[in-house]
Structure formats: C-alpha cells, structure tokens
Amino acid sequence: MASAHDIGHDENGLFVKNGDFVVLESDTMHAKDIIISAPGWWNQFPLLGVNITKYRSSSGREQQITRDIKLNMTADGFIVDQIFVKNFQEIYLTAKRK
C-alpha cells in the first residue's frame, strides 16, 4: 500500500517552509499522536488514543499499555508486529499500514 502523507508537525507546531506547509510521510507522526492522545481528543474517533501519561507514574502495567497501543494502532489501520515498552519512557513500535 502507498504510504500516507500529512502536514508535518511536532510538539512545537506545524512545519512551514517558504510560507507553505510541509507534507511528510505520516505513519510515524500518526503513531506518536495515537500514543500521546487520550480517548475523546479526536471528535471523529472518540475512542482512539492511549493516553501514555496515565501510565507514567505506575508500575507493572506493561501488558496493559502494550495491549492499548496494539488495539489503537490496529483501529487506525496498522498491522502491529512488535511493541517494546522500556520504563514507560521509551516505546519501540514496529508496524505497517494495511
């Protein structure tokens, strides 16, 4: 399948070059947005979002976070190969679009 593209952004805002938005391959941005966002943040998809911040001060919930990430990524059209969570600070995710 062809890769998805979207307007580039990060936590500081949208990417602009020469007065126009920068369009980038968006699978990585979408995965990050899903993991950071909480259910209810996306009006069109109110159940989408992992809300990683709720896991930051907890321990022993690696299976739950891995399950939440896999469910949300699958709902957004990804096939998840592998998820590794390291101390809730680093998440390694291997996935591709269906």
HELIX and SHEET records of a PDB file:
HELIX    1   1 ASP A   27  ILE A   36  1                                  10    
HELIX    2   2 ILE A   52  TYR A   55  5                                   4    
HELIX    3   3 GLU A   62  ALA A   75  1                                  14    
SHEET    1   A 2 HIS A   5  ILE A   7  0                                        
SHEET    2   A 2 VAL A  23  GLU A  25 -1                                        
SHEET    1   B 2 HIS A   9  ASP A  10  0                                        
SHEET    2   B 2 GLY A  13  LEU A  14 -1                                        
SHEET    1   C 2 VAL A  16  LYS A  17  0                                        
SHEET    2   C 2 ASP A  20  PHE A  21 -1                                        
SHEET    1   D 2 PHE A  78  LYS A  86  0                                        
SHEET    2   D 2 GLU A  90  ARG A  97 -1                                        
END                                                                             
